[in-house]
Amino acid sequence: MTPTNDPGRLLQDLADALGLLYLSDLHTPRYRVSLLRMLENVPASQYSDAEWRAAASYILCGEAAAGEAPRDHLLRGLREMLRKNP
């Protein structure tokens, strides 16, 4: 995955890495474990905060809490989704 200033780049990189045809497939529960594992290995510095916020907002369908780093919000949200619906 290559960093850019495009807020949608992280989403596209994730979809490409998983072999998905559509970004909307990132909402499919069966990809959550793969997404989490992949994202745990991506340093926060590899993408801008705007890219992390866009990915978190899209995948989790919500904004990060004030003061929470966007990458941390995304990882926490995916873990909660997996805990509720493994």
C-alpha positions as CSV (number, residue, x, y, z in Angstrom):
1,M,0.0,0.0,0.0
2,T,1.4,3.4,-1.0
3,P,0.5,6.6,0.8
4,T,-1.1,9.5,-1.0
5,N,-3.0,12.6,-0.2
6,D,-6.2,11.1,-1.7
7,P,-8.7,10.5,1.2
8,G,-10.1,7.5,-0.6
9,R,-6.7,5.8,-1.4
10,L,-6.6,3.7,1.8
11,L,-10.1,2.4,1.0
12,Q,-9.1,1.5,-2.5
13,D,-5.8,-0.1,-1.3
14,L,-7.7,-2.3,1.1
15,A,-10.2,-3.3,-1.5
16,D,-7.4,-4.1,-4.0
17,A,-5.4,-6.1,-1.4
18,L,-8.5,-8.2,-0.6
19,G,-9.3,-8.7,-4.3
20,L,-12.6,-6.9,-4.1
21,L,-14.3,-5.4,-7.1
22,Y,-16.3,-2.8,-5.2
23,L,-15.5,-0.6,-2.2
24,S,-19.0,-1.6,-0.8
25,D,-17.7,-5.1,-0.3
26,L,-15.6,-3.7,2.6
27,H,-18.9,-3.7,4.5
28,T,-19.2,-7.5,4.1
29,P,-18.8,-9.2,7.5
30,R,-16.7,-12.0,6.1
31,Y,-13.8,-9.6,5.3
32,R,-13.6,-8.0,8.8
33,V,-11.0,-10.4,10.2
34,S,-8.8,-9.9,7.1
35,L,-9.3,-6.1,7.2
36,L,-8.3,-6.0,10.9
37,R,-5.2,-8.2,10.4
38,M,-4.2,-6.1,7.4
39,L,-4.7,-2.8,9.1
40,E,-2.9,-3.9,12.3
41,N,0.2,-4.1,10.2
42,V,-0.2,-0.7,8.5
43,P,1.6,2.1,10.4
44,A,-0.5,5.2,11.1
45,S,2.2,7.2,9.3
46,Q,1.6,5.4,6.0
47,Y,-1.6,7.3,5.3
48,S,-2.7,10.7,6.3
49,D,-5.2,11.3,9.1
50,A,-7.7,12.3,6.4
51,E,-7.3,8.9,4.7
52,W,-7.7,7.1,8.1
53,R,-10.8,9.2,8.9
54,A,-12.4,8.5,5.5
55,A,-11.7,4.7,5.9
56,A,-13.1,4.6,9.4
57,S,-16.1,6.6,8.5
58,Y,-16.9,4.4,5.5
59,I,-16.2,1.0,7.0
60,L,-17.7,1.7,10.4
61,C,-20.4,4.1,9.2
62,G,-19.5,6.7,11.8
63,E,-17.1,9.3,12.9
64,A,-14.2,8.9,15.4
65,A,-14.7,10.2,18.9
66,A,-13.1,13.5,19.7
67,G,-9.5,13.0,20.6
68,E,-9.2,9.5,19.3
69,A,-6.7,8.9,16.5
70,P,-8.5,7.8,13.3
71,R,-6.5,4.6,12.9
72,D,-7.1,3.6,16.5
73,H,-10.8,4.3,16.0
74,L,-10.9,2.1,12.9
75,L,-9.1,-0.8,14.7
76,R,-11.3,-0.5,17.8
77,G,-14.4,-0.4,15.7
78,L,-13.5,-3.5,13.7
79,R,-12.6,-5.4,16.9
80,E,-16.0,-4.4,18.4
81,M,-17.8,-5.6,15.3
82,L,-16.0,-8.9,15.5
83,R,-16.7,-9.3,19.2
84,K,-20.4,-8.7,18.6
85,N,-20.7,-10.8,15.4
86,P,-17.7,-13.1,15.0
